[in-house]
């Protein structure tokens, strides 16, 4: 596995201002639905941020920050993003993520070998574990479905400091969101911005199994629901999660961007309950949140969830205090 990123403690530092670049409109993946015209995207106000290294994958593609009507591409744009190889293999290019159309009789092994013939997928030779690769049980592979292809490990990795900064930007964006702003502001009344960012980072770290965020794929097939979950938070693309993504105007691929994933997480909370503020501050309501987020049987398959998130939350809050103390000197 490639070298892992440094921790929050190693990466956090001085303050600076950076404006996210949002431009144009384009158009995602649910086929068969004609999109409505997309309003011109607006450039947000600059936000004071912690100086961290720009991410070489997420911070170099402004298309990640576009918003599309209901998260769908137009038929014309879908056609432009779909390519068919001479052997009949079909690929769909989302933003930051490629899908492969599964053929009858395909297996994960055969798909891997097919991809390895193409130089752009050479990295798959070193990404053989399920969690860092296709992240779907081979038995769940379905003909004519779109299979999200693995992303290169280095493209997914983010430091804790980077993720915290993306989460902070997401919080500031979502508190002004027309659909979810009132609920996010209610959370902020119960827990300050730092507390909410710490909670979001702690939960993302838990979703990454305690490994650096991005160590594992941001998609995961959920056989009990027969759909994929996406983003660092693995939000299920069904019911509340699907409504949240569509309301935010995000494609599946765009959810890989940590800021978008953080916005999706907040939107999911708001869709799942009218009063997400009841779970904050998180360290005071962890067991209730664990059941809310993972289901009533969370203790059976993840008995350490509360202890882990509690530890990550405390570590991040301590790091935030250390940074604040340094900045005040």
TINUDO-20128 format. One record per residue (C-alpha): residue number from 1; residue in three letters; chain; x, y, z. Coordinates in steps of 0.02 Angstrom, whole numbers. Layout:
<nodes>
num residu chaine c1 c2 c3
NUM ala A X Y Z
...
</nodes>
This chain:
<nodes>
num residu chaine c1 c2 c3
1 unk A 0 0 0
2 unk A 67 176 -41
3 unk A 129 290 95
4 unk A -11 350 208
5 unk A -50 534 237
6 unk A -2 623 398
7 unk A -125 647 540
8 unk A -224 801 587
9 unk A -91 844 715
10 unk A 49 843 586
11 unk A -44 939 452
12 unk A -141 1079 537
13 unk A -64 1253 536
14 unk A -89 1437 491
15 unk A -244 1524 421
16 unk A -278 1581 243
17 unk A -422 1623 127
18 unk A -470 1522 -23
19 unk A -621 1534 -136
20 unk A -688 1375 -213
21 unk A -707 1384 -401
22 unk A -879 1342 -465
23 unk A -920 1369 -648
24 unk A -1036 1313 -786
25 unk A -1159 1171 -786
26 unk A -1157 1000 -861
27 unk A -1274 863 -815
28 unk A -1277 624 -702
29 unk A -1317 457 -701
30 unk A -1499 407 -681
31 unk A -1548 360 -857
32 unk A -1718 391 -932
33 unk A -1756 557 -848
34 unk A -1749 717 -948
35 unk A -1663 852 -846
36 unk A -1731 1024 -816
37 unk A -1625 1175 -863
38 unk A -1487 1203 -737
39 unk A -1466 1374 -661
40 unk A -1295 1454 -680
41 unk A -1184 1404 -535
42 unk A -1135 1542 -417
43 unk A -963 1569 -347
44 unk A -964 1563 -156
45 unk A -892 1694 -41
46 unk A -712 1663 10
47 unk A -700 1570 176
48 unk A -557 1579 299
49 unk A -475 1408 307
50 unk A -333 1313 385
51 unk A -183 1306 269
52 unk A -159 1126 213
53 unk A -83 1051 59
54 unk A -199 1061 -93
55 unk A -261 889 -141
56 unk A -185 834 -308
57 unk A -345 747 -363
58 unk A -493 835 -283
59 unk A -424 1012 -294
60 unk A -373 1005 -477
61 unk A -543 965 -554
62 unk A -670 1107 -535
63 unk A -806 994 -606
64 unk A -818 913 -434
65 unk A -899 1074 -372
66 unk A -1030 1091 -508
67 unk A -1211 1058 -466
68 unk A -1332 970 -584
69 unk A -1521 964 -587
70 unk A -1568 812 -481
71 unk A -1390 747 -504
72 unk A -1426 687 -681
73 unk A -1339 704 -847
74 unk A -1439 750 -1000
75 unk A -1460 616 -1132
76 unk A -1337 710 -1242
77 unk A -1209 723 -1103
78 unk A -1232 540 -1057
79 unk A -1197 492 -1237
80 unk A -1041 600 -1239
81 unk A -978 520 -1079
82 unk A -1013 341 -1136
83 unk A -883 249 -1240
84 unk A -889 77 -1318
85 unk A -731 -20 -1357
86 unk A -710 -134 -1508
87 unk A -743 -287 -1398
88 unk A -911 -214 -1347
89 unk A -858 -159 -1173
90 unk A -949 -1 -1117
91 unk A -883 132 -998
92 unk A -968 283 -924
93 unk A -862 430 -867
94 unk A -937 516 -716
95 unk A -843 657 -631
96 unk A -695 576 -543
97 unk A -767 402 -564
98 unk A -784 278 -708
99 unk A -920 145 -723
100 unk A -911 -18 -822
101 unk A -1066 -99 -897
102 unk A -1067 -279 -835
103 unk A -1089 -409 -973
104 unk A -1181 -574 -948
105 unk A -1057 -699 -880
106 unk A -931 -568 -823
107 unk A -833 -601 -664
108 unk A -731 -480 -560
109 unk A -573 -573 -610
110 unk A -615 -562 -795
111 unk A -657 -377 -782
112 unk A -493 -345 -691
113 unk A -393 -436 -825
114 unk A -484 -340 -960
115 unk A -443 -174 -877
116 unk A -261 -220 -848
117 unk A -238 -226 -1036
118 unk A -262 -37 -1034
119 unk A -118 68 -966
120 unk A -232 186 -869
121 unk A -283 41 -756
122 unk A -108 -27 -721
123 unk A -129 23 -538
124 unk A -255 -118 -516
125 unk A -110 -241 -510
126 unk A -72 -177 -335
127 unk A -253 -152 -277
128 unk A -319 -328 -258
129 unk A -408 -322 -91
130 unk A -596 -299 -102
131 unk A -598 -142 7
132 unk A -468 -54 -102
133 unk A -535 -120 -265
134 unk A -707 -161 -335
135 unk A -786 -172 -161
136 unk A -928 -284 -215
137 unk A -956 -466 -172
138 unk A -924 -562 -336
139 unk A -1089 -654 -306
140 unk A -1181 -487 -313
141 unk A -1117 -442 -487
142 unk A -1268 -415 -600
143 unk A -1270 -416 -789
144 unk A -1315 -248 -870
145 unk A -1279 -152 -709
146 unk A -1153 -11 -699
147 unk A -1004 -63 -594
148 unk A -903 79 -513
149 unk A -721 49 -553
150 unk A -587 65 -419
151 unk A -499 231 -403
152 unk A -313 239 -378
153 unk A -265 235 -195
154 unk A -169 399 -199
155 unk A -318 490 -273
156 unk A -428 445 -124
157 unk A -311 481 21
158 unk A -342 640 119
159 unk A -259 698 279
160 unk A -365 728 433
161 unk A -328 913 415
162 unk A -384 915 234
163 unk A -544 823 276
164 unk A -580 938 422
165 unk A -562 1087 307
166 unk A -676 1011 176
167 unk A -802 973 314
168 unk A -793 1153 377
169 unk A -827 1219 203
170 unk A -972 1097 188
171 unk A -1047 1157 352
172 unk A -1036 1340 298
173 unk A -1113 1299 130
174 unk A -1252 1193 203
175 unk A -1305 1318 336
176 unk A -1358 1429 190
177 unk A -1436 1289 89
178 unk A -1616 1326 39
179 unk A -1675 1149 77
180 unk A -1572 1102 229
181 unk A -1505 1265 299
182 unk A -1628 1282 443
183 unk A -1589 1107 507
184 unk A -1401 1133 494
185 unk A -1415 1298 586
186 unk A -1514 1208 721
187 unk A -1369 1085 739
188 unk A -1247 1231 753
189 unk A -1352 1306 892
190 unk A -1326 1145 992
191 unk A -1145 1115 940
192 unk A -1027 1248 875
193 unk A -941 1238 708
194 unk A -784 1159 780
195 unk A -886 1027 872
196 unk A -985 984 715
197 unk A -827 973 608
198 unk A -747 861 740
199 unk A -900 748 738
200 unk A -898 738 548
201 unk A -713 695 546
202 unk A -734 565 684
203 unk A -876 479 592
204 unk A -779 479 428
205 unk A -630 402 517
206 unk A -743 265 585
207 unk A -811 232 410
208 unk A -630 211 357
209 unk A -604 79 490
210 unk A -486 190 588
211 unk A -367 196 441
212 unk A -326 361 357
213 unk A -479 425 263
214 unk A -477 360 86
215 unk A -380 202 128
216 unk A -532 106 63
217 unk A -648 137 -83
218 unk A -782 270 -66
219 unk A -910 154 -145
220 unk A -974 -7 -69
221 unk A -1106 -127 -130
222 unk A -1238 -157 4
223 unk A -1313 -329 -33
224 unk A -1455 -313 92
225 unk A -1518 -162 -7
226 unk A -1451 -211 -180
227 unk A -1381 -38 -209
228 unk A -1215 50 -181
229 unk A -1169 173 -46
230 unk A -1055 319 -89
231 unk A -938 447 -13
232 unk A -822 438 137
233 unk A -981 415 240
234 unk A -1049 272 133
235 unk A -1220 351 116
236 unk A -1341 222 46
237 unk A -1412 269 -124
238 unk A -1590 228 -75
239 unk A -1731 325 6
240 unk A -1658 463 118
241 unk A -1482 450 47
242 unk A -1539 453 -134
243 unk A -1655 600 -101
244 unk A -1513 693 -17
245 unk A -1395 668 -164
246 unk A -1526 719 -291
247 unk A -1578 871 -191
248 unk A -1397 928 -182
249 unk A -1378 900 -369
250 unk A -1230 782 -352
251 unk A -1182 639 -467
252 unk A -1120 477 -392
253 unk A -942 520 -440
254 unk A -950 693 -363
255 unk A -987 618 -192
256 unk A -807 558 -188
257 unk A -750 738 -160
258 unk A -736 759 29
259 unk A -831 924 32
260 unk A -973 850 -69
261 unk A -971 694 37
262 unk A -983 800 194
263 unk A -1129 898 122
264 unk A -1213 733 75
265 unk A -1189 671 254
266 unk A -1275 825 325
267 unk A -1414 817 196
268 unk A -1440 632 237
269 unk A -1461 673 421
270 unk A -1588 807 376
271 unk A -1685 688 263
272 unk A -1686 548 391
273 unk A -1753 656 533
274 unk A -1830 828 546
275 unk A -1725 862 700
276 unk A -1545 805 673
277 unk A -1491 928 808
278 unk A -1549 803 940
279 unk A -1389 703 911
280 unk A -1272 848 950
281 unk A -1153 878 1031
282 unk A -1108 706 967
283 unk A -1008 651 1118
284 unk A -1164 669 1226
285 unk A -1278 566 1112
286 unk A -1166 434 1034
287 unk A -1270 280 1069
288 unk A -1428 359 1000
289 unk A -1330 417 847
290 unk A -1255 244 822
291 unk A -1430 168 812
292 unk A -1494 309 703
293 unk A -1350 297 579
294 unk A -1319 109 579
295 unk A -1483 31 629
296 unk A -1545 -54 787
297 unk A -1428 -203 765
298 unk A -1270 -96 763
299 unk A -1198 -182 918
300 unk A -1204 -351 832
301 unk A -1093 -307 684
302 unk A -999 -155 750
303 unk A -992 -167 940
304 unk A -846 -44 953
305 unk A -932 94 854
306 unk A -969 209 1002
307 unk A -799 184 1084
308 unk A -708 215 920
309 unk A -804 371 871
310 unk A -788 438 1048
311 unk A -599 416 1040
312 unk A -582 495 868
313 unk A -693 641 921
314 unk A -589 673 1078
315 unk A -428 667 976
316 unk A -492 792 848
317 unk A -558 910 982
318 unk A -389 905 1069
319 unk A -303 942 903
320 unk A -420 1089 873
321 unk A -379 1157 1047
322 unk A -193 1139 1011
323 unk A -208 1234 848
324 unk A -311 1371 932
325 unk A -183 1387 1070
326 unk A -42 1401 942
327 unk A -135 1531 840
328 unk A -167 1638 995
329 unk A 18 1654 1034
</nodes>
